[in-house]
Amino acid sequence: MNELLLSKTWNMLQSWLAAHWMHGMRIAAILFAAFLALRFIKLVVPTLREHIAGRQESLEDAKRIQTLLRVAHYLLSASTWAVAVLLVLGEIGISLAPILGAAGVVGIAVGFGAQTLVKDYVSGFLLLLENQIRVGDMVEISGKGGVVEEVTLRFIRLRDFGGNVHFIPNNTIGVITNSSLGYAYAVLDVGIAYGSDIEVSMQVMRDVDERMREDPDFSSKILKPLEIAGVDQWADSSLMIKARIQVKPLEQWIVRREFLKRLKLAFDARGLEIPFPHVKIVK
């Protein structure tokens, strides 16, 4: 009995293979072609991204190209899978017309429940089109600040100074503060004692700025000389001098820290006091 059942099963399998072997070969060819296409995309797009970005004279253009090609990599991969699935379904004998028609109806129904997802993709497309944000930018979005590690049509991934990773859906993005477009400013609030000579203090600041611009480690980071706005505030224990230095994007923090360190040493050498709150204890 078992031998008869096995014999019938084998005969049925042979009959099916004989009748459908061409479809099987085509399906195998489709899957193999899809595999090759995905491998090609995975190997070529990153290489192309680095090659094109490396030939750009402007850092801004290079970052934009890298971001756009990352999204292109994702779209090409998704499109390859979609085409492969549709072709395989056609080889199996499933008519695509009803599926596409049903997909349209279901898409309308799902669209009402997936408005957030649609907004994500539309917002992501506009962000890329308008060049508002690129991979490598320092930004603040929705109260979260950090370096942009990934931009997709669905979300933006940030990594903050503490190493925390933030995923921000594109539809929730309102105001974007980008510190990496064109240039930045190292903003300085320098406090001096009320008894200090204001003009001398400002000249010391200019001298420190000049020496930094002559330093090979910082000359390429600084775009313009120090701008001193003047006395900005009468604080409780000091006069606050407001100033700024125009620098390349993402260099404002290192330039500001180095300037303040050198300014402290220069003030000490000239006998200029940097005031701080004192507490007097009366007995």
C-alpha positions as CSV (number, residue, x, y, z in Angstrom):
1,M,0.0,0.0,0.0
2,N,2.8,2.4,1.0
3,E,4.7,1.5,-2.1
4,L,1.7,2.2,-4.3
5,L,1.2,5.6,-2.6
6,L,4.8,6.5,-3.1
7,S,4.7,5.4,-6.7
8,K,1.7,7.6,-7.4
9,T,3.2,10.6,-5.6
10,W,6.4,10.2,-7.6
11,N,4.5,10.0,-10.8
12,M,2.5,13.1,-10.0
13,L,5.7,15.0,-9.1
14,Q,7.3,13.9,-12.4
15,S,4.2,15.0,-14.3
16,W,4.2,18.4,-12.6
17,L,7.9,18.9,-13.3
18,A,7.5,17.9,-16.9
19,A,4.6,20.3,-17.4
20,H,6.1,23.2,-15.5
21,W,9.9,22.9,-15.8
22,M,10.1,25.9,-18.1
23,H,8.3,28.1,-15.5
24,G,10.7,26.8,-12.9
25,M,13.7,27.6,-15.0
26,R,12.3,31.1,-15.6
27,I,11.6,31.7,-11.9
28,A,15.2,30.6,-11.1
29,A,16.5,32.9,-13.8
30,I,14.4,35.8,-12.4
31,L,15.7,35.2,-8.8
32,F,19.2,34.9,-10.0
33,A,19.0,38.1,-12.0
34,A,17.5,39.9,-9.0
35,F,20.3,38.6,-6.8
36,L,22.9,39.9,-9.3
37,A,21.2,43.2,-9.6
38,L,21.1,43.6,-5.8
39,R,24.8,42.7,-5.5
40,F,25.6,45.2,-8.3
41,I,23.7,47.9,-6.5
42,K,25.3,47.1,-3.2
43,L,28.8,47.3,-4.7
44,V,28.5,50.0,-7.3
45,V,26.4,52.7,-5.5
46,P,28.6,53.2,-2.5
47,T,31.7,53.3,-4.7
48,L,30.0,55.8,-7.0
49,R,28.9,57.8,-4.0
50,E,32.5,58.1,-2.7
51,H,33.9,58.8,-6.2
52,I,31.5,61.6,-7.1
53,A,31.6,63.1,-3.6
54,G,35.4,63.1,-3.7
55,R,35.5,65.1,-6.9
56,Q,33.4,67.9,-5.6
57,E,35.2,71.1,-4.7
58,S,32.5,72.1,-2.2
59,L,32.0,70.1,0.9
60,E,28.3,71.1,0.8
61,D,27.9,69.5,-2.7
62,A,29.8,66.4,-1.6
63,K,27.6,65.9,1.5
64,R,24.4,66.4,-0.6
65,I,25.5,63.9,-3.2
66,Q,26.3,61.3,-0.5
67,T,22.9,61.7,1.0
68,L,21.0,61.5,-2.3
69,L,22.9,58.4,-3.4
70,R,22.1,56.7,0.0
71,V,18.4,57.2,-0.7
72,A,18.9,56.1,-4.3
73,H,20.5,52.9,-3.1
74,Y,17.4,52.2,-1.0
75,L,15.0,52.9,-3.8
76,L,16.8,50.8,-6.3
77,S,16.9,47.8,-4.0
78,A,13.2,48.1,-3.2
79,S,12.3,48.5,-6.9
80,T,14.4,45.4,-7.8
81,W,12.6,43.3,-5.2
82,A,9.2,44.6,-6.4
83,V,9.9,43.8,-10.1
84,A,11.2,40.3,-9.2
85,V,8.1,39.4,-7.1
86,L,5.7,40.6,-9.8
87,L,7.6,38.5,-12.5
88,V,7.6,35.4,-10.3
89,L,3.9,35.7,-9.6
90,G,3.3,36.0,-13.4
91,E,5.3,32.8,-14.0
92,I,3.4,30.9,-11.3
93,G,0.2,31.7,-13.2
94,I,-1.2,34.3,-10.9
95,S,-2.8,37.1,-13.0
96,L,-1.3,40.5,-12.1
97,A,-4.3,42.6,-13.2
98,P,-6.6,41.6,-10.3
99,I,-3.7,42.0,-7.9
100,L,-2.9,45.5,-9.1
101,G,-6.6,46.4,-9.1
102,A,-7.0,45.1,-5.6
103,A,-3.8,46.8,-4.5
104,G,-5.3,50.1,-5.7
105,V,-8.4,49.6,-3.6
106,V,-6.5,48.3,-0.6
107,G,-4.1,51.2,-1.0
108,I,-6.9,53.7,-0.8
109,A,-8.2,52.0,2.3
110,V,-4.8,51.7,3.9
111,G,-4.0,55.2,3.0
112,F,-6.6,56.6,5.4
113,G,-5.0,54.6,8.2
114,A,-1.4,55.2,7.1
115,Q,-1.5,59.0,6.7
116,T,1.4,59.3,9.0
117,L,3.6,57.0,6.9
118,V,2.6,59.0,3.8
119,K,3.5,62.2,5.5
120,D,6.9,60.7,6.4
121,Y,7.7,59.9,2.8
122,V,6.5,63.3,1.5
123,S,8.4,65.2,4.1
124,G,11.6,63.1,3.6
125,F,11.4,63.8,-0.2
126,L,11.0,67.5,0.4
127,L,13.9,67.6,2.9
128,L,16.2,66.0,0.3
129,L,14.9,68.1,-2.6
130,E,15.4,71.4,-0.8
131,N,18.8,70.4,0.6
132,Q,17.8,71.2,4.2
133,I,19.8,68.4,5.7
134,R,22.7,66.0,4.7
135,V,24.5,63.2,6.3
136,G,27.3,64.6,8.5
137,D,25.5,67.8,9.4
138,M,25.2,69.0,13.0
139,V,21.5,69.8,13.5
140,E,18.9,70.3,16.2
141,I,15.4,68.8,15.5
142,S,12.5,68.5,17.8
143,G,14.7,69.3,20.8
144,K,17.3,66.7,19.9
145,G,20.7,67.7,18.7
146,G,23.5,65.7,17.1
147,V,25.3,64.6,13.9
148,V,23.1,63.3,11.1
149,E,24.1,59.6,10.5
150,E,21.3,58.6,8.1
151,V,18.6,60.3,6.1
152,T,15.8,58.2,4.6
153,L,12.3,58.9,3.3
154,R,11.0,57.6,6.6
155,F,13.2,59.0,9.3
156,I,16.4,60.9,10.3
157,R,18.9,59.3,12.6
158,L,21.0,61.5,14.9
159,R,23.8,60.7,17.3
160,D,24.3,63.2,20.1
161,F,27.5,64.1,22.0
162,G,26.9,61.4,24.6
163,G,26.6,58.7,21.9
164,N,22.8,58.4,22.1
165,V,21.0,57.7,18.9
166,H,17.7,59.5,18.1
167,F,15.3,58.3,15.4
168,I,13.0,61.2,14.3
169,P,10.1,60.5,11.9
170,N,10.0,63.0,9.1
171,N,6.4,64.0,9.6
172,T,7.2,65.3,13.1
173,I,9.9,67.6,12.0
174,G,9.1,71.3,12.3
175,V,12.0,73.7,12.7
176,I,15.5,72.4,11.7
177,T,18.5,74.2,13.1
178,N,21.4,73.3,10.9
179,S,24.9,74.4,12.1
180,S,26.7,73.0,9.0
181,L,25.4,75.1,6.0
182,G,28.0,77.4,4.5
183,Y,29.7,78.6,7.6
184,A,29.3,78.9,11.4
185,Y,30.2,81.3,14.1
186,A,32.2,80.7,17.3
187,V,30.3,83.0,19.6
188,L,32.2,84.5,22.5
189,D,30.9,86.2,25.7
190,V,34.0,87.4,27.5
191,G,33.7,88.9,31.0
192,I,36.2,91.5,32.3
193,A,36.3,93.3,35.6
194,Y,34.7,96.7,35.9
195,G,38.1,98.2,36.7
196,S,39.8,96.7,33.6
197,D,40.6,98.8,30.6
198,I,38.0,97.9,28.0
199,E,40.1,98.9,24.9
200,V,43.2,97.0,26.2
201,S,41.0,93.9,26.8
202,M,39.6,94.1,23.3
203,Q,43.1,94.5,21.8
204,V,44.3,91.4,23.7
205,M,41.3,89.5,22.1
206,R,42.4,90.7,18.6
207,D,46.0,89.6,19.3
208,V,44.9,86.2,20.3
209,D,42.7,85.9,17.2
210,E,45.6,87.0,15.0
211,R,47.9,84.4,16.5
212,M,45.3,81.7,16.0
213,R,44.9,82.6,12.3
214,E,48.7,82.3,11.9
215,D,48.7,78.8,13.6
216,P,48.7,76.0,10.9
217,D,46.4,74.0,13.1
218,F,43.7,76.6,13.0
219,S,44.3,78.8,10.0
220,S,42.3,76.5,7.7
221,K,39.4,76.5,10.2
222,I,38.9,80.2,10.6
223,L,37.3,82.1,7.6
224,K,37.4,85.7,8.9
225,P,39.0,87.7,11.6
226,L,37.4,88.2,15.0
227,E,34.4,90.5,15.1
228,I,33.9,92.4,18.4
229,A,30.4,93.8,18.8
230,G,31.3,95.7,22.0
231,V,30.2,95.7,25.6
232,D,27.0,93.7,25.5
233,Q,25.9,93.6,29.2
234,W,26.6,95.0,32.6
235,A,26.6,91.8,34.6
236,D,26.7,91.6,38.4
237,S,30.4,91.3,38.7
238,S,31.7,91.9,35.1
239,L,31.4,93.7,31.8
240,M,30.4,91.3,29.1
241,I,32.1,91.7,25.7
242,K,30.3,90.0,22.8
243,A,32.4,88.8,19.9
244,R,32.4,86.1,17.2
245,I,34.7,84.3,14.7
246,Q,33.4,83.0,11.4
247,V,34.6,79.5,10.9
248,K,34.0,76.4,8.7
249,P,31.0,74.3,9.5
250,L,31.4,72.1,12.6
251,E,34.6,73.9,13.6
252,Q,33.0,76.5,15.9
253,W,33.3,74.5,19.1
254,I,37.0,73.6,18.8
255,V,37.9,77.2,17.7
256,R,35.9,78.6,20.6
257,R,37.5,76.3,23.2
258,E,41.0,77.1,21.9
259,F,40.3,80.8,21.8
260,L,39.1,80.9,25.4
261,K,42.1,78.9,26.6
262,R,44.5,81.2,24.9
263,L,42.6,84.3,26.0
264,K,42.8,83.2,29.6
265,L,46.6,82.9,29.4
266,A,46.9,86.2,27.6
267,F,44.8,88.0,30.2
268,D,46.9,86.5,33.0
269,A,50.1,87.7,31.3
270,R,48.7,91.3,31.0
271,G,47.3,91.3,34.5
272,L,43.7,91.6,33.3
273,E,41.2,90.1,35.8
274,I,38.5,87.6,34.8
275,P,35.9,88.2,37.6
276,F,33.9,85.5,39.3
277,P,31.3,85.7,42.1
278,H,32.8,86.1,45.6
279,V,31.2,85.3,48.9
280,K,32.2,87.3,52.0
281,I,31.7,85.8,55.4
282,V,31.3,88.5,58.1
283,K,32.0,87.4,61.7
